[in-house]
Amino acid sequence: MIPVARPAIGQEEISAVTEVLKSGMLASGERVAEFETKFADLCGSNHAVAVNNGTAALHAALLAAGIGPGDEVIVPAFTFVATASAVAMCGARPVFADVDEMTFNIDPAQVAEKITQKTRAVIGVHLFGQPCDIEALQEICEQKSVKFIEDAAQAQGAMYKNGRVGSFGHLACFSFYATKNMITGEGGMVTTNDKGYNQRLRLLINHGQSEKYLHTILGYNYRMTDIAAALGLVQLRKLEKFNLRRRKNAEFYNANLSARGLSIPFVGPSRNHVYHQYVVRLREEFPLNRQAFMDYLKGKGIGTAIHYPIPLHRQPLFSPFEDPDPCPVASALAGSVMSIPVHPLLDQKELGYICDTINRVT
Ligand SMILES: Cc1ncc(COP(=O)(O)O)c(C=O)c1O
């Protein structure tokens, strides 16, 4: 079976983790500090705060931005649940904006429409590894004096114009979950250029502790371990190579997938896509329905996935809207997208086999 995702772990990662295990210092220590410095350098941001997963990164970032009960935060309707559940974890209300049909990312025009007196922040997700329309979102946020937060969980190393994602938002959040472009098993990071946010984040992720056993605010235990950071440091060194491989794999698909009714990913201007996922869309002319297509590929040893089958405004968690469908593009995408393997461990033979197998569908 060619899996839809596969972690790229080698001897260097194993040695780095073993070294930490032998050192006796397993909790948050020197490796975490080094990982934070090097990750901030990658993004071109002033500060980076390591945490134990991407959801914790979002929760801590929102709390650092002062989000709380009574506030609204605008999020895309088509993303992983954590983008919106982190808002609910602060006691605030996620407000869903529809996405752009071409890039699948949050539509700035929809954001502008959904802003109210209660809006305190907008979260732009760089979905599947493609930066969202950062400049348009920054402009809206600036005009309305609300915070712009990047959810870069799926886009480590991606570029927008001349900058890296993670350097644009008031705060930006990353995940290093086991399938991401760089991984620590579970892990996350918040980046910011603001000294005050950096200080507040450090309190929030460590029990609100300002001095040993002095707790000044309500905080959490969201710390990263040195074991995870050691893994992250090695992966960070390999990130450019991994992303290049993903991009080459995507380019191969773009050039060779020719099945009728299958749309390949569209990349917006000034964006450099790092293909966390390669997501195709099945249009009406495609000869099979999605489930039949996935079953066919599974039978041929090719793993696929649906990211994501239910848009967030339709999730029971976020109680149904009265409006029949406030985010029709997100709903349509949820019913028609499919991810095929694009991870860096694929070889040329597998890529050719996947294209041939897909193109044979008639
Ligand atoms: C867009 C997005 N945001 C947030 C998260 C949450 O990250 P984690 O799984 O590390 O908590 C993910 C993880 O899949 C994600 O894809």
The ligand as an SDF file (V2000), in Angstrom:
LIG
                    3D

 16 16  0  0  0  0  0  0  0  0999 V2000
   -5.1060   23.6580   10.0380 C   0  0  0  0  0  0  0  0  0  0  0  0
   -4.7860   22.9860   11.3380 C   0  0  0  0  0  0  0  0  0  0  0  0
   -4.8900   23.6920   12.4870 N   0  0  0  0  0  0  0  0  0  0  0  0
   -4.6090   23.1560   13.6790 C   0  0  0  0  0  0  0  0  0  0  0  0
   -4.1900   21.8440   13.7980 C   0  0  0  0  0  0  0  0  0  0  0  0
   -3.9580   21.2700   15.1510 C   0  0  0  0  0  0  0  0  0  0  0  0
   -2.6950   20.7370   15.3260 O   0  0  0  0  0  0  0  0  0  0  0  0
   -2.4540   19.4920   16.3150 P   0  0  0  0  0  0  0  0  0  0  0  0
   -3.0190   18.2820   15.6610 O   0  0  0  0  0  0  0  0  0  0  0  0
   -0.9570   19.4470   16.4240 O   0  0  0  0  0  0  0  0  0  0  0  0
   -3.1020   19.8100   17.6000 O   0  0  0  0  0  0  0  0  0  0  0  0
   -4.0500   21.0650   12.6540 C   0  0  0  0  0  0  0  0  0  0  0  0
   -3.5910   19.6850   12.7370 C   0  0  0  0  0  0  0  0  0  0  0  0
   -3.8960   18.8130   11.9750 O   0  0  0  0  0  0  0  0  0  0  0  0
   -4.3610   21.6490   11.3860 C   0  0  0  0  0  0  0  0  0  0  0  0
   -4.2690   20.9420   10.2580 O   0  0  0  0  0  0  0  0  0  0  0  0
  1  2  1  0
  2  3  1  0
  2 15  2  0
  3  4  2  0
  4  5  1  0
  5  6  1  0
  5 12  2  0
  6  7  1  0
  7  8  1  0
  8  9  2  0
  8 10  1  0
  8 11  1  0
 12 13  1  0
 12 15  1  0
 13 14  2  0
 15 16  1  0
M  END
$$$$
